[in-house]
Amino acid sequence: MNVKIEAVSSSTSVDWHRLRCALWPDHGVDEHRQEVAAFIESRAKEPAAVFLARSYEGDFVGLIELSIRAYAAGCDQANPAYVEGVYVAPTDRRQGIARQLLKAAEDWARENGCSEIASDSLPDNSPSAKLHTASGFRDAGLIQCWIKPLK
Ligand SMILES: CC(C)(COP(=O)(O)OP(=O)(O)OC[C@H]1O[C@@H](n2cnc3c(N)ncnc32)[C@H](O)[C@@H]1OP(=O)(O)O)[C@@H](O)C(=O)NCCC(=O)NCCS
């Protein structure tokens, strides 16, 4: 599918919010709204960049959120670009949209001085694993995350 990849702006923040709620439904709608507002008003530490995929009919069908992390597992260089989230609406999948979003992410990373781009996905997310493999990412190995609340 032919889409235009564009940086999010105040005029497209409602569409970003809708796509973000679809990607991370466990996060509250209001929390998403606050985070979107913070980014648009340049108050957010993260994400560093957000791109949306707009169809030629004008519908927003995908997003990618990016940061620059101090470190990412398996990276050789410090400060790699990091894919915090990538999402394509269910009815528009398997048409190359996420691939185009990742391409825009790589261009953004290069422009911002990064020599690597990293990402993650849950072990049971086969579409995400296949997307990353098809887009030239290598598997850096599984890590388990451990948390202990400190009282
Ligand atoms: C993962 C996701 C972003 C892929 O988006 P997409 O637009 O369908 O991906 P693309 O069409 O660009 O796929 C590019 C390539 O990745 C691979 N791929 C992507 N989805 C696949 C799937 N479901 N099954 C097999 N291969 C897949 C294929 O090699 C594909 O190329 P091909 O169609 O020419 O064979 C989408 O499924 C999604 O939004 N999932 C829910 C959110 C999510 O899990 N995000 C990742 C973690 S944040």
The ligand as a Tripos MOL2 file, in Angstrom:
@<TRIPOS>MOLECULE
LIG
   48    50     1     0     0
SMALL
NO_CHARGES

@<TRIPOS>ATOM
      1 C1          4.0870   -6.1680   13.5910 C.3       1 LIG1
      2 C2          3.3100   -5.2090   12.6800 C.3       1 LIG1
      3 C3          3.7100   -3.7660   13.0220 C.3       1 LIG1
      4 C4          3.6710   -5.4990   11.2170 C.3       1 LIG1
      5 O1          3.0540   -4.5050   10.3890 O.3       1 LIG1
      6 P1          2.7810   -4.7540    8.8230 P.3       1 LIG1
      7 O2          2.5100   -3.4380    8.1810 O.co2     1 LIG1
      8 O3          1.7570   -5.8080    8.6650 O.co2     1 LIG1
      9 O4          4.1830   -5.3200    8.3380 O.3       1 LIG1
     10 P2          4.7210   -5.2930    6.8110 P.3       1 LIG1
     11 O5          3.5780   -5.5180    5.8840 O.co2     1 LIG1
     12 O6          5.5420   -4.0680    6.6010 O.co2     1 LIG1
     13 O7          5.6450   -6.5780    6.8120 O.3       1 LIG1
     14 C5          6.9980   -6.5450    6.3510 C.3       1 LIG1
     15 C6          7.5070   -7.9670    6.3690 C.3       1 LIG1
     16 O8          7.5180   -8.4580    7.7200 O.3       1 LIG1
     17 C7          7.0960   -9.8350    7.7550 C.3       1 LIG1
     18 N1          5.7920   -9.9350    8.4250 N.ar      1 LIG1
     19 C8          5.0820   -8.9190    8.9760 C.ar      1 LIG1
     20 N2          3.9480   -9.3890    9.5530 N.ar      1 LIG1
     21 C9          3.9570  -10.7320    9.3670 C.ar      1 LIG1
     22 C10         3.0580  -11.7740    9.7390 C.ar      1 LIG1
     23 N3          1.9080  -11.5290   10.4050 N.pl3     1 LIG1
     24 N4          3.3750  -13.0410    9.3830 N.ar      1 LIG1
     25 C11         4.5120  -13.3100    8.7000 C.ar      1 LIG1
     26 N5          5.3980  -12.3510    8.3000 N.ar      1 LIG1
     27 C12         5.1230  -11.0840    8.6450 C.ar      1 LIG1
     28 C13         6.9730  -10.2590    6.3020 C.3       1 LIG1
     29 O9          8.2450  -10.7170    5.8690 O.3       1 LIG1
     30 C14         6.6390   -8.9490    5.6230 C.3       1 LIG1
     31 O10         6.9760   -8.9130    4.2570 O.3       1 LIG1
     32 P3          6.0050   -9.6190    3.1700 P.3       1 LIG1
     33 O11         4.5870   -9.2150    3.4970 O.co2     1 LIG1
     34 O12         6.5170   -9.0630    1.8580 O.co2     1 LIG1
     35 O13         6.2130  -11.0830    3.3210 O.co2     1 LIG1
     36 C15         1.7670   -5.3970   12.8360 C.3       1 LIG1
     37 O14         1.4710   -6.7670   12.7450 O.3       1 LIG1
     38 C16         1.2270   -4.8670   14.1470 C.2       1 LIG1
     39 O15         0.9020   -3.6750   14.2610 O.2       1 LIG1
     40 N6          1.1260   -5.7400   15.1680 N.am      1 LIG1
     41 C17         0.6100   -5.3040   16.4970 C.3       1 LIG1
     42 C18         1.5800   -4.3710   17.1970 C.3       1 LIG1
     43 C19         2.9360   -5.0140   17.4450 C.2       1 LIG1
     44 O16         3.0260   -6.1750   17.7910 O.2       1 LIG1
     45 N7          4.0030   -4.2070   17.2790 N.am      1 LIG1
     46 C20         5.3670   -4.6520   17.5000 C.3       1 LIG1
     47 C21         5.8060   -4.5300   18.9280 C.3       1 LIG1
     48 S1          5.7550   -2.8450   19.5400 S.3       1 LIG1
@<TRIPOS>BOND
     1     1     2 1
     2     2     3 1
     3     2     4 1
     4     2    36 1
     5     4     5 1
     6     5     6 1
     7     6     7 2
     8     6     8 1
     9     6     9 1
    10     9    10 1
    11    10    11 2
    12    10    12 1
    13    10    13 1
    14    13    14 1
    15    14    15 1
    16    15    16 1
    17    15    30 1
    18    16    17 1
    19    17    18 1
    20    17    28 1
    21    18    19 ar
    22    18    27 ar
    23    19    20 ar
    24    20    21 ar
    25    21    22 ar
    26    21    27 ar
    27    22    23 1
    28    22    24 ar
    29    24    25 ar
    30    25    26 ar
    31    26    27 ar
    32    28    29 1
    33    28    30 1
    34    30    31 1
    35    31    32 1
    36    32    33 2
    37    32    34 1
    38    32    35 1
    39    36    37 1
    40    36    38 1
    41    38    39 2
    42    38    40 1
    43    40    41 1
    44    41    42 1
    45    42    43 1
    46    43    44 2
    47    43    45 1
    48    45    46 1
    49    46    47 1
    50    47    48 1
@<TRIPOS>SUBSTRUCTURE
     1 LIG1         1 GROUP 0 **** ****
